[in-house]
Amino acid sequence: MKKIIFVLCSVVCTAQTNQYMKVILSKKTGKEVNSYSDGYGTLYDPVSEKHGIVDSLGTVTFESPYKGSILHVFKNRFILYSEETNYTRKSAVINEKGKEFIPLNNQEFNTPWWSEEFIISSREGKEAVYDYNGKEIISYSDKIRFSGKNRFFVLKDKGWFLYDFNGKQVSARGFKDDYYFEEGRALITNDNNQSEIIDENGQTLHTFSKLVTSISSYPYLITQNKATGKYGLIDTEENTIADETFKEIIPEYFGKKEYIYLSKNNKTTVFYKKDKKLYSSVFKSLTPLFNNLFSIYNDKTKKSGIADLEGNIIVPQEYNFIQSFTISGRDVVYLKKEGEEKLLDKDLKNVINEDVDILGFYPEGLIVKESDKYYRFSLKDKSRDELKNISWIRNENNEYFNFLNPYSKPLVCKNKDNFYGILDGKGTEIVPFIYDDIIIFGNSENEIVVKKEGKYGVLNFQNELLKEIDYDKYSWQKEVLKLDKNKKTELIYFTRFRNNPPQL
């Protein structure tokens, strides 16, 4: 069997994934590249036991003289660690060539994922804020915490004080704790032990006599009765929307965020923000679809149906799976049970024929099977284009769908010559039809095992070769894919696969 050879071009295509760049650069340097992003990777030399930095062309730009590690923060900024003993280490902020912007010292750094501007240095029990060019923004204080997108809380003189990202104190008021801002507002407990909402300058927006536990659905607020532990709902004027009699109240965190769900006695009441009304239901679990319709689930029968906001059952609870999609700019809901599939439009009319099997849901259309042939199906004009030379498409588990994966993965197919490949939602070949088998994994993994002439290798959905096709067998457990060859096992850790959001 011919081996597939890696080729490193002089200019690396930006479309190549970070996952594949790790493979390419490991081949180029002969060292272990353990991370790559923004044009740079970090590597480890098992011979010298030293760490370094490599660019996208495979040039090692820096080799650490220390025992320790290197953390890639973003773009061309890294944290260099020097392990002095088993109990102490020094740290510095460097660029890709090893230039120190914050010098090596007995310090640790706090690098939250959202900040590419500032870093918190901890030294001798004190903390300071620097930018990534080494400029001190806030001098060493007792403690410093990021608070949302553009504020810090700084602890000094036993009080927390609010600072902006220029290092300027924006309020003379000292707070009890370091609070977190959501959309420019923070829920605090003031000196009178009252719930209070402040703005980013520390100014009071609202003060409440009730205990407020969440402002995630502002201007609607979740309250709790201290004596009973039950929850209620108010507005910012402290008008009662729902009494504190509910076991649980959950805001809608994803999607259009139109509803708040209030639960007690295994029944859920829905608060609809647009008309500011409560709608009681007899259902325990509701999932929003569209047009004030909800998927309802029966714990005893393990079946789902559809109800409206008034609690009227629109579709009986007899389906195994119900999921809403936006396809070609149109809201639809898919229902499936033994021997039956439906795709309902906004008027709840079925838009597919009874003998059609839906295999893939994509922003631009569907992949379907009808009369032993496979088609791309458009919801715009109900047209269909045959996927010629395709004899079989693997049908995947419906449990794949979640808020990170609102559409189907590309589909594993077999052509009429009995070779396997992969098509995307447009019917485009993204993995060529040259394999004896292709195995993909559940949920959101991006790794694919391919089989050819009795040997196994690993690709991803970008058709990038991660492991050559010369392994004897494979297995997987949770987040690890295992490959065996010559009585030795190599590991690949799964990466998350997430569909791109639709462009409508």
Secondary structure, 3 states (H helix, E strand, C coil): CCCCCCCCCCCCCCCCCHHHHHHHHHHHHCCEEEEEECCEEEEEECCCCEEEEEECCCCEEEECCCCCCEEEEECCEEEEEEECCCCCEEEEEECCCCCEEEEEECCEEECCCCCCCEEEEEECCEEEEEECCCCEEEEEECEEEECCCCEEEEEECCEEEEEECCCCECCCCCECCCCCEECCEEEEECCCCCEEEEECCCCEEEEECCEEEEEEECCEEEEECCCCCCEEEEECCCCEEEEEEECEEEECCCCCCCEEEEEECCEEEEEECCCCEEECCCCCEEEECCCCEEEEEECCCCEEEEEECCCCEEEEEEECEEEEEEECCEEEEEEEECCEEEEECCCCCECCCCCEEEEEEECCEEEEEECCEEEEECCCCCCEEECCCEEEECCCCHHHCCCCCCCCCCEEEEECCCCEEEECCCCCEEEEEEECEEEECCCCECEEEEEECCEEEEEECCCCEEEEEEECEEEEECCEEEEEECCEEEEEECCECCCCCCCC
